[in-house]
Amino acid sequence: MRKILLITLAAMTLYACNNNGSGVKKGSREAGSIFYKEYDTPFGAPPFDEISEEDYRPAFAKGIEEQNKEIDSITNNPEAPTFENTIVALDFSGSILDRVSNVFFGLEGAEKTDTIEKISIDITPVLSEHSDNIYLNSKLFDRIKTLHDDTTGLNLTTEQYRLLDKYYKNFVRSGIMLNDAEKQRLREINKELSSLTLQYGNNVLKETNNFKLIIDKKEDLAGLPEGVITAAAETAKANDMEGKWVFTLQKPSWIPFLQYADNRDLREKLYKAMYTRGDNDNEFDNKAIINKIVNLRIEKAKLMSYDTFADYSLENTMAKTPKAVYDLLNSIWEYALPQAKKEAVELQALINKEGGNFKLQSWDWWYYTEKLRNEKYALNESAIKPYFKMENVREGVFTVANKLFGINFRKLDNIPVYNPEVETYEVTDADGNHLALFYTDYFPRSGKSGGAWMSSFGEQYVKNGKEVRPIVYNVGNFTRSTENTPSLLTLDEVETMFHEFGHGLHGMLTDVNYKGVSGTSVVRDFVELPSQIMEHWAFNPEVLKMYAKHYETGETIPDSLIQKISDAANFNQGFTTTELVAAALLDMDWHTQTTQQDFNVRDFEKKSMEKIGLISEIIPRYRSTYFTHIFSGGYSAGYYSYLWSEVLDADAFQPFVEKGIFDQTTAQSFRDNILSKGNSDDPMVLYKKYRGAEPNPIYLLKNRGFVK
């Protein structure tokens, strides 16, 4: 599954900096000053051609200083608290900090350098402290509480009450009700957690970048498609190993190797390198860090009067309780595990038929699954990829958005970017009005974190009667072009592009008044609805005809291939669902611990998987030592949300199934009630306005092929 990065003051644990270098000059201007006012650029885009790494430290320092002044102005206002002078003032505070944070943390994920890493290590505890200074400010909370305790005379809209309630709960959940000693301990915990989670993510990135499978014998490439071999040769050349072939732990490299390489020993070597990241007892080992994170989260939960960290984390979600999450996951597990066992039997039979004298292992699954899929459906991914040129798929995504919502995309060449591979588009509505600026950044680099995600360089809001439109970006790690072929995507990568674009639509089409409820600033188990519903269009036959064109001939994908894709849609679904649910259950097991202790990470994970009966041929989608979603990415006790949201997206797509995939009435309702609303109302209220009822989980089971 994919991750989403949300960088807003109200919604994130702030990262931080030391106040040094603020007087340094950069060229003809003061270092950092590029962030001190709104950008004088088309659409307010960040001026990446002017931003230097020297700008970050002084800009963070200035941003903190300015926001502290703004907070002081709110708390010391002699007038009685009102929604405008307290909630709106708080919501719009920190504009400098927002600008520098949006750029810095965007690049920290997509374009990390040694300097950016050092800055992030320094600024993390300072921004964590700054966040605590705001949310543990008793005078500020008193003003908010006065408004929250009696809203009868405020005459608030639903959106305004939602914003007020959000800030009130944020303060409570940040520890404002604690005594002074407890607040001080909470500050220490938050500061330490912010540093540990950053270190954890840095370790995973370094472990990913440090491993290379170097092949110098051509016979060891047997089974691999020519395009995969060419890409490996180019990777070798880029690493000064011309004449050899290099495979890495970037997904576009290791997945096809596991799918096609005949050399079983090398498949095992590469796969084990992937799943032992952070677990090699070296300087990048994450086991001790996991121990510290889990124990600090247990302590934080107890300090906040919750039984477990999961109870604390889930309170402000649709699921609400660990029991509700476990109930959902276990109900899906009952269907997924038996199917996975059947698939394992089929794969073992194929091994036996070929004369393989060994038991199926996890590093064999992709290889024999690809063979079995080809045998059952005559579907070989290498025969499909030529129809999925990256640019064509992106155009397909844009076409779907146009046919659903009337929006248009115009490529721009005058917007500065942080890397030459990044492309930008102006997004306009059906009436021609500007909606958003949209960036795409789709290929792996050594400074880029793994996975795919969406975030923004600026949110949508209305201030002083003027609307500010969002600046949204999608980041991915898709298959690169080679000397002989353009970027040709796998089925999974196609689905990922549609998924992340769904997040993008949630950000681009938002239409609210306040930053705190804008775009994707919604509860974690609702945020995946817009992204996952977009996946339903990716391989629809009508949609495939629009964008799947052979990169050499321009031929539209033939009906025979479309039928094969459709026939194989639920193939290997037992494995896919089992590894996903296993990871979600592992997440919950870590975060429902009640007692601080010295956890043996390997043993804990082993017992967690034994408890649910996970078969040895499958491992969780993410093992603990590289599970960045939960230990550095904001999904702690939240990885289940992909499945919770799938209940929503499967049900939400039903009207399109019944009325047509581009039914305008349904599309307009989805835009009006979901995509444009952000967090301006309760998510179930919004969903029921769109669908007319709560979601029916049967459609998830049908979509995954578990029930007819």
C-alpha positions as CSV (number, residue, x, y, z in Angstrom):
1,M,0.0,0.0,0.0
2,R,0.9,3.6,-0.4
3,K,1.6,6.2,2.0
4,I,0.4,9.8,2.2
5,L,2.3,12.7,3.7
6,L,0.4,15.4,5.5
7,I,2.4,18.5,6.5
8,T,0.2,21.0,8.3
9,L,0.7,22.7,11.6
10,A,-2.6,21.4,13.1
11,A,-2.3,17.9,11.9
12,M,1.4,16.9,12.2
13,T,4.0,16.4,14.8
14,L,6.2,19.4,14.0
15,Y,9.8,18.9,13.0
16,A,12.3,21.5,14.1
17,C,15.5,23.5,13.9
18,N,18.3,25.3,15.9
19,N,18.2,29.1,15.7
20,N,21.5,29.7,13.9
21,G,22.6,31.3,10.7
22,S,19.6,33.7,10.5
23,G,21.8,36.6,9.7
24,V,23.7,34.9,6.9
25,K,23.3,36.5,3.5
26,K,22.5,34.5,0.3
27,G,23.5,36.4,-2.7
28,S,21.7,39.7,-2.6
29,R,19.2,38.7,0.0
30,E,19.1,37.5,3.6
31,A,19.3,33.7,3.8
32,G,15.8,32.3,4.6
33,S,14.0,35.4,3.5
34,I,12.6,33.6,0.4
35,F,10.1,32.1,2.8
36,Y,9.2,35.3,4.8
37,K,6.4,36.3,2.5
38,E,4.1,34.8,-0.1
39,Y,6.0,33.7,-3.2
40,D,6.0,36.2,-6.1
41,T,5.6,33.4,-8.7
42,P,2.9,32.0,-11.0
43,F,0.2,30.4,-8.9
44,G,2.3,30.9,-5.7
45,A,4.6,28.0,-6.6
46,P,7.7,27.6,-4.5
47,P,10.7,29.2,-6.3
48,F,12.9,26.2,-6.2
49,D,15.4,27.9,-8.6
50,E,16.0,30.5,-5.8
51,I,15.8,28.3,-2.7
52,S,19.0,27.1,-1.2
53,E,19.8,24.7,1.6
54,E,21.2,27.7,3.4
55,D,17.7,29.1,3.6
56,Y,16.1,26.4,5.8
57,R,17.6,26.9,9.2
58,P,17.0,30.7,9.4
59,A,13.6,30.3,7.9
60,F,12.6,27.7,10.5
61,A,13.9,30.0,13.2
62,K,12.0,33.0,11.8
63,G,8.9,31.0,11.3
64,I,8.9,29.9,15.0
65,E,9.6,33.4,16.1
66,E,6.8,34.9,14.1
67,Q,4.3,32.3,15.1
68,N,5.2,32.7,18.8
69,K,4.3,36.4,18.3
70,E,1.0,35.5,16.7
71,I,0.1,33.1,19.5
72,D,1.0,35.8,22.1
73,S,-1.2,38.2,20.3
74,I,-4.1,35.8,20.5
75,T,-3.7,34.8,24.1
76,N,-3.1,38.4,25.3
77,N,-6.0,39.9,23.4
78,P,-8.1,41.9,26.0
79,E,-11.3,41.3,24.0
80,A,-13.5,38.3,24.9
81,P,-12.7,35.2,22.7
82,T,-14.6,35.0,19.5
83,F,-14.4,32.5,16.7
84,E,-12.5,35.0,14.5
85,N,-10.1,36.4,17.1
86,T,-9.1,33.0,18.5
87,I,-9.9,30.0,16.2
88,V,-9.4,31.8,12.8
89,A,-6.4,33.6,14.1
90,L,-4.8,30.4,15.3
91,D,-5.7,28.6,12.1
92,F,-3.9,31.2,9.9
93,S,-0.9,31.6,12.2
94,G,2.5,30.2,11.2
95,S,2.5,31.1,7.5
96,I,6.3,31.3,7.3
97,L,6.6,28.0,9.2
98,D,4.1,26.5,6.8
99,R,6.0,27.6,3.7
100,V,9.4,26.4,4.8
101,S,8.0,23.2,6.3
102,N,6.0,22.3,3.1
103,V,9.1,22.7,1.0
104,F,11.7,21.2,3.3
105,F,9.8,18.1,4.3
106,G,8.7,17.6,0.7
107,L,12.3,17.5,-0.3
108,E,13.2,15.5,2.8
109,G,11.1,12.7,1.4
110,A,11.8,13.1,-2.3
111,E,15.2,14.8,-2.7
112,K,17.1,14.2,0.5
113,T,20.8,15.2,0.6
114,D,23.3,14.9,3.4
115,T,22.7,18.5,4.3
116,I,18.9,18.1,4.4
117,E,19.3,15.0,6.6
118,K,21.6,16.9,9.1
119,I,19.1,19.8,9.2
120,S,16.2,17.5,9.8
121,I,18.0,15.8,12.7
122,D,18.7,19.2,14.2
123,I,15.3,20.8,13.7
124,T,13.2,17.8,14.7
125,P,13.3,18.3,18.5
126,V,13.0,22.1,18.2
127,L,9.8,22.0,16.2
128,S,8.5,19.3,18.5
129,E,9.0,21.6,21.4
130,H,7.4,24.5,19.4
131,S,4.3,22.3,18.8
132,D,4.1,21.5,22.5
133,N,4.5,25.2,23.4
134,I,1.3,25.9,21.4
135,Y,-0.8,22.9,22.4
136,L,0.2,23.1,26.1
137,N,-0.5,26.9,26.3
138,S,-3.1,27.2,29.0
139,K,-4.1,30.7,28.3
140,L,-4.7,29.9,24.6
141,F,-6.7,26.8,25.6
142,D,-8.8,28.8,28.0
143,R,-10.0,30.9,25.1
144,I,-10.8,27.9,23.0
145,K,-12.5,26.1,25.8
146,T,-14.7,29.2,26.5
147,L,-15.9,29.0,22.9
148,H,-16.3,25.2,22.9
149,D,-18.2,25.1,26.2
150,D,-21.0,27.3,24.9
151,T,-21.5,27.6,21.1
152,T,-25.1,28.6,21.3
153,G,-24.5,32.3,20.7
154,L,-21.7,31.8,18.2
155,N,-24.0,31.1,15.2
156,L,-21.3,28.8,13.6
157,T,-21.6,27.0,10.4
158,T,-20.9,23.2,10.4
159,E,-17.4,23.8,9.0
160,Q,-16.7,26.4,11.7
161,Y,-17.9,24.2,14.5
162,R,-15.8,21.4,13.0
163,L,-12.7,23.6,13.1
164,L,-13.4,24.7,16.7
165,D,-14.0,21.1,17.8
166,K,-10.8,20.0,16.1
167,Y,-8.6,22.5,17.8
168,Y,-10.3,21.8,21.2
169,K,-9.7,18.1,20.8
170,N,-6.1,18.6,19.6
171,F,-5.3,20.5,22.7
172,V,-6.9,17.9,24.9
173,R,-5.1,15.1,23.1
174,S,-1.9,17.0,23.3
175,G,-2.0,16.9,27.1
176,I,-3.4,20.3,28.1
177,M,-5.3,18.7,31.0
178,L,-2.2,17.3,32.6
179,N,-0.4,18.7,35.6
180,D,2.9,20.6,35.2
181,A,5.1,17.5,36.0
182,E,3.1,15.4,33.5
183,K,3.3,18.1,30.9
184,Q,7.1,18.3,31.2
185,R,7.4,14.5,30.8
186,L,5.1,14.6,27.8
187,R,7.3,17.2,26.2
188,E,10.3,15.0,26.8
189,I,8.5,12.0,25.3
190,N,7.4,13.9,22.2
191,K,10.8,15.3,21.6
192,E,12.4,11.9,21.9
193,L,9.8,10.3,19.7
194,S,10.2,12.9,16.9
195,S,14.0,12.2,16.8
196,L,13.6,8.4,17.0
197,T,11.0,8.2,14.2
198,L,13.2,10.3,12.0
199,Q,16.3,8.1,12.7
200,Y,14.2,5.0,12.0
201,G,13.2,6.3,8.5
202,N,16.8,7.4,7.7
203,N,18.0,3.9,8.6
204,V,15.5,2.3,6.3
205,L,16.6,4.6,3.4
206,K,20.3,3.8,4.0
207,E,19.7,0.1,4.2
208,T,17.7,0.3,1.0
209,N,20.5,2.3,-0.8
210,N,23.4,0.3,0.6
211,F,22.5,-3.1,-0.9
212,K,23.3,-4.1,-4.4
213,L,23.0,-7.5,-6.0
214,I,25.9,-7.5,-8.5
215,I,25.7,-10.1,-11.3
216,D,28.7,-10.7,-13.6
217,K,27.7,-13.9,-15.3
218,K,25.1,-13.6,-18.1
219,E,23.7,-17.1,-17.3
220,D,22.5,-15.7,-13.9
221,L,20.1,-13.5,-15.8
222,A,18.2,-16.4,-17.3
223,G,14.5,-15.9,-17.3
224,L,14.6,-12.1,-17.0
225,P,12.9,-10.0,-19.7
226,E,15.3,-7.9,-21.9
227,G,14.0,-4.7,-20.5
228,V,14.8,-5.7,-16.9
229,I,18.3,-6.8,-18.0
230,T,18.9,-3.5,-19.7
231,A,17.8,-1.5,-16.7
232,A,20.1,-3.5,-14.5
233,A,23.0,-2.9,-16.9
234,E,22.3,0.8,-16.8
235,T,22.2,0.8,-13.0
236,A,25.6,-1.0,-13.0
237,K,26.9,1.7,-15.4
238,A,25.6,4.5,-13.1
239,N,27.5,2.8,-10.3
240,D,30.8,2.5,-12.3
241,M,30.4,-1.2,-12.9
242,E,30.0,-1.2,-16.6
243,G,29.7,-4.7,-18.1
244,K,27.9,-6.0,-15.0
245,W,24.3,-6.0,-13.9
246,V,23.0,-4.5,-10.7
247,F,19.7,-5.1,-8.9
248,T,18.7,-3.0,-5.9
249,L,16.1,-2.8,-3.2
250,Q,14.1,-0.3,-5.1
251,K,10.7,-2.0,-5.9
252,P,11.0,-1.6,-9.7
253,S,14.3,-3.6,-9.5
254,W,13.6,-6.3,-7.0
255,I,10.0,-7.2,-7.9
256,P,10.8,-8.2,-11.6
257,F,13.8,-10.1,-10.4
258,L,11.7,-12.2,-8.1
259,Q,9.1,-12.6,-10.8
260,Y,11.4,-13.8,-13.6
261,A,14.9,-14.8,-12.5
262,D,15.4,-18.5,-12.8
263,N,18.3,-18.5,-10.4
264,R,16.7,-19.4,-7.1
265,D,19.7,-18.7,-4.9
266,L,19.9,-15.2,-6.2
267,R,16.2,-14.7,-5.7
268,E,16.6,-15.7,-2.1
269,K,19.6,-13.4,-1.6
270,L,17.8,-10.4,-3.0
271,Y,14.6,-11.1,-1.1
272,K,16.3,-11.7,2.2
273,A,18.1,-8.4,1.7
274,M,14.8,-6.7,1.2
275,Y,13.1,-8.2,4.3
276,T,16.1,-7.9,6.7
277,R,16.4,-4.1,6.2
278,G,16.9,-2.5,9.6
279,D,17.6,-6.0,11.1
280,N,21.3,-6.6,10.3
281,D,22.8,-5.7,13.7
282,N,24.7,-2.9,12.1
283,E,24.8,0.9,12.5
284,F,21.4,1.1,10.7
285,D,19.6,-1.5,12.8
286,N,16.2,-0.5,13.9
287,K,15.4,-3.0,16.7
288,A,16.6,-0.9,19.6
289,I,14.8,2.1,18.1
290,I,11.5,0.1,17.8
291,N,11.9,-0.8,21.5
292,K,12.3,2.8,22.5
293,I,9.4,4.0,20.3
294,V,7.0,1.4,21.5
295,N,7.9,1.9,25.1
296,L,7.6,5.7,24.8
297,R,4.2,5.3,23.2
298,I,3.0,3.0,26.0
299,E,4.2,5.6,28.5
300,K,2.5,8.4,26.6
301,A,-0.8,6.5,26.4
302,K,-0.7,5.9,30.2
303,L,0.2,9.5,30.8
304,M,-2.9,10.5,28.8
305,S,-5.1,8.0,30.7
306,Y,-5.5,5.5,27.8
307,D,-5.1,1.7,28.2
308,T,-2.9,1.5,25.1
309,F,-1.4,3.7,22.4
310,A,-3.9,2.2,20.0
311,D,-6.8,3.4,22.2
312,Y,-5.2,6.9,22.1
313,S,-4.5,6.9,18.4
314,L,-7.9,5.5,17.3
315,E,-10.1,7.8,19.4
316,N,-10.1,10.4,16.7
317,T,-10.9,8.0,13.8
318,M,-13.9,6.4,12.2
319,A,-13.0,3.0,13.8
320,K,-12.7,4.6,17.3
321,T,-11.5,1.4,19.2
322,P,-8.9,-1.4,18.9
323,K,-11.8,-3.9,19.1
324,A,-13.4,-2.4,16.0
325,V,-10.1,-2.7,14.1
326,Y,-9.4,-6.2,15.2
327,D,-13.0,-7.2,14.3
328,L,-12.6,-5.9,10.8
329,L,-9.1,-7.4,10.2
330,N,-10.1,-10.8,11.6
331,S,-13.3,-10.9,9.5
332,I,-11.2,-10.4,6.4
333,W,-8.5,-12.8,7.6
334,E,-11.1,-15.6,7.8
335,Y,-11.5,-15.3,4.0
336,A,-7.9,-14.4,3.1
337,L,-5.9,-17.1,4.9
338,P,-7.7,-20.1,3.5
339,Q,-7.4,-18.7,0.0
340,A,-3.7,-18.1,0.5
341,K,-3.3,-21.7,1.6
342,K,-5.0,-22.9,-1.5
343,E,-2.7,-20.7,-3.6
344,A,0.4,-22.1,-1.8
345,V,-0.8,-25.7,-2.6
346,E,-1.1,-24.7,-6.3
347,L,2.4,-23.2,-6.4
348,Q,3.9,-26.2,-4.6
349,A,2.2,-28.4,-7.2
350,L,3.8,-26.4,-10.0
351,I,7.2,-26.7,-8.3
352,N,6.8,-30.5,-8.0
353,K,5.6,-30.7,-11.6
354,E,8.8,-29.0,-12.8
355,G,10.9,-31.4,-10.7
356,G,11.8,-29.0,-8.1
357,N,12.9,-30.9,-5.0
358,F,12.2,-28.2,-2.4
359,K,9.4,-26.6,-0.4
360,L,7.9,-23.3,-1.5
361,Q,9.5,-20.4,0.3
362,S,8.5,-16.7,0.5
363,W,11.2,-15.8,-2.1
364,D,9.6,-18.3,-4.5
365,W,6.1,-16.8,-4.4
366,W,6.5,-14.1,-7.1
367,Y,8.4,-16.4,-9.5
368,Y,5.9,-19.3,-9.4
369,T,2.9,-17.0,-9.2
370,E,4.0,-15.4,-12.5
371,K,4.4,-18.8,-14.1
372,L,1.0,-19.9,-12.8
373,R,-0.7,-16.8,-14.0
374,N,0.7,-17.3,-17.4
375,E,-0.4,-20.9,-17.3
376,K,-3.9,-20.1,-16.2
377,Y,-4.7,-17.0,-18.1
378,A,-1.9,-16.8,-20.7
379,L,-1.1,-13.4,-19.0
380,N,2.5,-12.4,-18.8
381,E,3.3,-9.0,-17.4
382,S,6.1,-8.4,-19.8
383,A,3.6,-8.7,-22.6
384,I,1.4,-6.1,-21.0
385,K,3.9,-3.5,-20.0
386,P,4.4,-2.1,-23.6
387,Y,0.8,-0.8,-23.3
388,F,1.5,1.1,-20.1
389,K,4.0,3.8,-21.0
390,M,4.2,6.1,-18.0
391,E,3.1,9.3,-19.9
392,N,0.1,7.4,-21.4
393,V,-1.0,6.2,-18.0
394,R,-0.7,9.7,-16.6
395,E,-2.8,11.0,-19.5
396,G,-5.3,8.2,-18.8
397,V,-5.5,9.4,-15.2
398,F,-6.1,13.0,-16.4
399,T,-8.8,11.8,-18.9
400,V,-10.7,9.9,-16.2
401,A,-10.7,13.1,-14.0
402,N,-11.9,15.1,-16.9
403,K,-14.7,12.8,-17.8
404,L,-15.8,12.5,-14.1
405,F,-15.4,16.1,-12.9
406,G,-14.8,18.2,-16.0
407,I,-11.3,19.3,-14.9
408,N,-8.4,19.9,-17.3
409,F,-4.6,19.7,-17.1
410,R,-2.2,21.9,-19.0
411,K,1.5,21.2,-18.8
412,L,3.6,24.1,-17.7
413,D,7.2,24.8,-18.5
414,N,7.7,28.0,-16.5
415,I,7.4,26.6,-13.0
416,P,10.7,25.9,-11.2
417,V,11.1,22.3,-9.9
418,Y,13.4,20.7,-7.4
419,N,14.5,18.0,-9.8
420,P,14.6,17.9,-13.6
421,E,12.4,14.8,-13.6
422,V,9.5,16.7,-12.0
423,E,6.7,18.0,-14.2
424,T,4.0,20.5,-13.5
425,Y,0.5,21.1,-14.6
426,E,-2.1,23.8,-14.1
427,V,-5.5,22.2,-13.2
428,T,-8.6,24.1,-14.3
429,D,-12.3,23.5,-13.7
430,A,-14.8,23.0,-16.5
431,D,-15.5,26.7,-16.6
432,G,-11.8,27.5,-17.0
433,N,-11.2,28.7,-13.5
434,H,-7.9,27.8,-11.9
435,L,-8.1,24.9,-9.4
436,A,-4.6,23.8,-8.5
437,L,-1.0,23.4,-9.4
438,F,0.0,19.8,-9.7
439,Y,3.5,18.3,-9.7
440,T,4.4,14.7,-10.7
441,D,7.7,13.1,-9.6
442,Y,7.7,9.4,-10.5
443,F,11.1,7.7,-10.6
444,P,13.4,6.3,-7.9
445,R,16.5,8.2,-6.8
446,S,19.0,7.5,-4.0
447,G,17.7,10.5,-2.0
448,K,14.0,9.5,-2.3
449,S,12.2,7.4,0.2
450,G,10.5,4.2,-1.0
451,G,6.9,3.9,-1.9
452,A,4.5,6.5,-3.3
453,W,2.7,9.4,-1.7
454,M,0.8,12.7,-2.1
455,S,1.2,15.9,-0.2
456,S,1.1,19.7,-0.9
457,F,3.3,22.7,-1.0
458,G,0.3,24.8,0.0
459,E,-3.3,24.2,1.1
460,Q,-6.6,25.7,-0.2
461,Y,-8.3,28.2,2.0
462,V,-10.0,31.6,2.0
463,K,-8.5,34.6,3.7
464,N,-9.8,38.1,3.7
465,G,-12.3,37.2,1.0
466,K,-9.5,35.9,-1.3
467,E,-9.3,32.2,-2.1
468,V,-5.9,30.6,-2.2
469,R,-5.8,27.4,-4.3
470,P,-3.7,24.4,-3.5
471,I,-0.3,23.2,-4.8
472,V,-0.4,19.4,-4.8
473,Y,2.2,16.8,-5.7
474,N,2.4,13.1,-6.3
475,V,5.7,11.2,-5.7
476,G,6.4,7.6,-6.9
477,N,9.1,5.1,-7.5
478,F,8.1,3.6,-10.8
479,T,10.1,1.7,-13.4
480,R,12.6,4.0,-15.2
481,S,13.1,4.3,-18.9
482,T,16.1,2.6,-20.4
483,E,18.4,3.4,-23.3
484,N,16.0,1.4,-25.6
485,T,12.5,1.8,-24.0
486,P,10.5,4.5,-22.2
487,S,9.2,4.0,-18.7
488,L,6.8,1.1,-19.0
489,L,4.7,0.5,-15.9
490,T,3.7,-2.8,-14.2
491,L,0.0,-3.4,-13.3
492,D,0.8,-2.5,-9.7
493,E,2.5,0.7,-10.7
494,V,-0.5,1.7,-12.9
495,E,-2.8,1.1,-9.9
496,T,-0.5,3.1,-7.7
497,M,-0.5,6.1,-10.0
498,F,-4.3,6.1,-10.0
499,H,-4.3,5.7,-6.2
500,E,-2.0,8.6,-5.5
501,F,-3.9,10.7,-8.0
502,G,-7.0,10.1,-6.0
503,H,-5.3,11.6,-3.0
504,G,-4.3,14.5,-5.4
505,L,-7.9,15.0,-6.4
506,H,-8.9,15.2,-2.7
507,G,-6.3,18.0,-2.3
508,M,-7.0,19.8,-5.6
509,L,-10.8,19.8,-5.5
510,T,-11.2,20.9,-1.9
511,D,-13.5,23.9,-1.4
512,V,-13.5,25.1,2.3
513,N,-12.6,28.2,4.1
514,Y,-10.0,27.2,6.7
515,K,-6.6,25.5,6.5
516,G,-7.3,23.2,9.4
517,V,-10.1,21.4,7.6
518,S,-8.7,21.7,4.0
519,G,-8.1,18.8,1.6
520,T,-6.7,15.6,3.0
521,S,-6.7,16.9,6.6
522,V,-9.2,14.2,7.5
523,V,-9.1,11.2,9.9
524,R,-6.7,8.5,8.8
525,D,-9.2,5.8,8.0
526,F,-11.2,8.2,5.8
527,V,-8.2,9.6,3.9
528,E,-7.8,6.5,1.7
529,L,-11.3,6.6,0.3
530,P,-10.6,9.1,-2.5
531,S,-7.4,7.3,-3.5
532,Q,-8.7,3.8,-3.4
533,I,-11.9,4.5,-5.3
534,M,-9.7,5.8,-8.2
535,E,-8.2,2.4,-8.5
536,H,-11.5,1.1,-9.8
537,W,-11.1,3.0,-13.0
538,A,-7.5,1.9,-13.7
539,F,-8.3,-1.4,-15.5
540,N,-11.9,-0.8,-16.5
541,P,-12.1,-1.9,-20.2
542,E,-13.6,1.4,-21.3
543,V,-10.8,3.3,-19.6
544,L,-8.0,1.0,-20.8
545,K,-9.2,1.8,-24.4
546,M,-8.5,5.4,-23.7
547,Y,-4.9,5.3,-22.5
548,A,-3.3,1.8,-23.0
549,K,-1.5,2.3,-26.2
550,H,1.5,0.2,-27.4
551,Y,4.6,2.5,-27.0
552,E,6.1,1.4,-30.4
553,T,3.0,1.0,-32.6
554,G,0.4,3.2,-31.0
555,E,-2.0,0.2,-31.1
556,T,-4.8,0.3,-28.5
557,I,-4.6,-2.6,-26.1
558,P,-6.5,-5.5,-27.7
559,D,-9.7,-6.9,-26.3
560,S,-8.0,-10.2,-25.7
561,L,-5.4,-8.7,-23.3
562,I,-8.1,-6.7,-21.6
563,Q,-10.1,-9.9,-21.0
564,K,-7.0,-11.6,-19.6
565,I,-6.4,-8.7,-17.2
566,S,-10.1,-8.9,-16.1
567,D,-10.0,-12.7,-15.8
568,A,-6.9,-12.5,-13.6
569,A,-8.1,-9.6,-11.5
570,N,-8.5,-11.7,-8.4
571,F,-5.6,-14.1,-9.1
572,N,-3.2,-14.3,-6.1
573,Q,-5.7,-12.3,-4.0
574,G,-5.2,-14.7,-1.0
575,F,-1.5,-13.7,-0.9
576,T,-2.1,-10.0,-1.5
577,T,-4.8,-9.8,1.2
578,T,-3.0,-12.0,3.7
579,E,0.3,-10.1,3.6
580,L,-1.7,-6.8,4.0
581,V,-3.8,-7.9,6.9
582,A,-0.8,-9.6,8.6
583,A,1.0,-6.2,8.5
584,A,-2.1,-4.4,9.9
585,L,-2.4,-7.0,12.7
586,L,1.3,-6.7,13.5
587,D,0.8,-2.9,13.8
588,M,-2.1,-3.4,16.1
589,D,-0.2,-5.9,18.3
590,W,2.7,-3.5,18.7
591,H,0.3,-0.7,19.7
592,T,-2.0,-2.6,22.1
593,Q,0.9,-3.4,24.4
594,T,0.1,-2.3,28.0
595,T,3.5,-2.8,29.8
596,Q,6.9,-1.3,29.1
597,Q,9.5,-4.0,28.6
598,D,12.6,-5.0,26.7
599,F,10.9,-6.3,23.5
600,N,12.7,-8.9,21.5
601,V,11.6,-7.5,18.1
602,R,12.1,-10.7,16.1
603,D,10.4,-12.9,18.8
604,F,7.5,-10.5,19.1
605,E,6.9,-10.5,15.4
606,K,7.2,-14.3,15.2
607,K,4.6,-14.8,18.0
608,S,2.3,-12.2,16.5
609,M,2.2,-14.1,13.2
610,E,2.0,-17.5,14.8
611,K,-1.0,-16.3,16.8
612,I,-3.0,-15.7,13.6
613,G,-1.6,-18.8,11.8
614,L,0.3,-17.0,9.0
615,I,1.8,-19.7,6.8
616,S,5.6,-19.7,6.5
617,E,5.5,-19.1,2.7
618,I,4.2,-15.6,3.3
619,I,5.6,-12.8,5.5
620,P,3.8,-9.6,6.4
621,R,3.9,-6.9,3.8
622,Y,6.1,-4.9,6.1
623,R,8.3,-6.4,8.8
624,S,8.8,-4.4,11.9
625,T,12.3,-3.1,11.1
626,Y,11.2,-1.4,7.9
627,F,7.6,-0.7,8.6
628,T,8.0,3.0,8.0
629,H,4.2,3.6,7.9
630,I,3.9,2.9,11.7
631,F,7.4,3.8,13.0
632,S,8.1,6.9,11.0
633,G,5.1,7.8,8.8
634,G,2.1,8.6,10.9
635,Y,0.2,5.4,10.6
636,S,0.8,4.0,14.1
637,A,-2.2,1.8,14.9
638,G,-3.5,3.0,11.6
639,Y,-2.3,0.6,8.9
640,Y,-5.7,-1.0,9.0
641,S,-7.1,2.2,7.5
642,Y,-6.4,0.9,3.9
643,L,-8.8,-1.9,4.6
644,W,-11.3,0.2,6.5
645,S,-11.3,2.7,3.6
646,E,-11.7,-0.2,1.2
647,V,-15.0,-1.0,2.8
648,L,-15.9,2.6,1.9
649,D,-14.4,2.7,-1.6
650,A,-15.9,-0.6,-2.7
651,D,-19.3,0.5,-1.6
652,A,-18.8,4.0,-3.0
653,F,-18.0,2.7,-6.4
654,Q,-21.3,0.7,-6.6
655,P,-23.4,3.6,-8.1
656,F,-20.8,3.8,-10.9
657,V,-21.2,0.1,-11.5
658,E,-25.0,0.4,-11.6
659,K,-25.3,3.7,-13.5
660,G,-22.1,3.8,-15.6
661,I,-18.5,4.5,-14.7
662,F,-18.8,8.2,-15.8
663,D,-22.3,8.8,-14.6
664,Q,-22.3,12.6,-14.1
665,T,-24.9,12.7,-11.3
666,T,-22.9,10.2,-9.2
667,A,-19.5,11.9,-10.0
668,Q,-20.9,15.3,-9.0
669,S,-22.3,14.0,-5.8
670,F,-18.9,12.4,-4.9
671,R,-17.2,15.7,-5.7
672,D,-19.7,17.8,-3.7
673,N,-20.0,15.5,-0.7
674,I,-16.5,13.9,-0.4
675,L,-13.7,15.5,-2.5
676,S,-14.6,19.2,-1.9
677,K,-15.5,18.9,1.8
678,G,-12.1,18.1,3.4
679,N,-12.7,17.7,7.1
680,S,-15.5,20.2,7.2
681,D,-18.0,17.6,8.6
682,D,-18.0,14.2,10.2
683,P,-16.8,11.7,7.6
684,M,-19.7,9.3,8.1
685,V,-22.1,12.2,7.7
686,L,-20.3,13.1,4.4
687,Y,-20.4,9.5,3.3
688,K,-24.1,9.1,3.9
689,K,-24.8,12.3,2.1
690,Y,-23.1,10.8,-0.9
691,R,-24.3,7.2,-0.7
692,G,-27.6,7.6,1.3
693,A,-26.5,4.9,3.8
694,E,-23.5,3.5,5.7
695,P,-21.2,1.3,3.6
696,N,-21.9,-2.4,3.1
697,P,-18.7,-4.5,3.6
698,I,-20.0,-7.2,1.2
699,Y,-18.5,-5.2,-1.7
700,L,-15.0,-5.5,-0.4
701,L,-15.3,-9.2,-0.2
702,K,-16.7,-9.3,-3.7
703,N,-14.0,-7.1,-5.1
704,R,-11.3,-9.4,-3.7
705,G,-13.1,-12.4,-5.0
706,F,-13.8,-14.0,-1.6
707,V,-17.6,-14.1,-2.2
708,K,-19.5,-14.3,-5.5
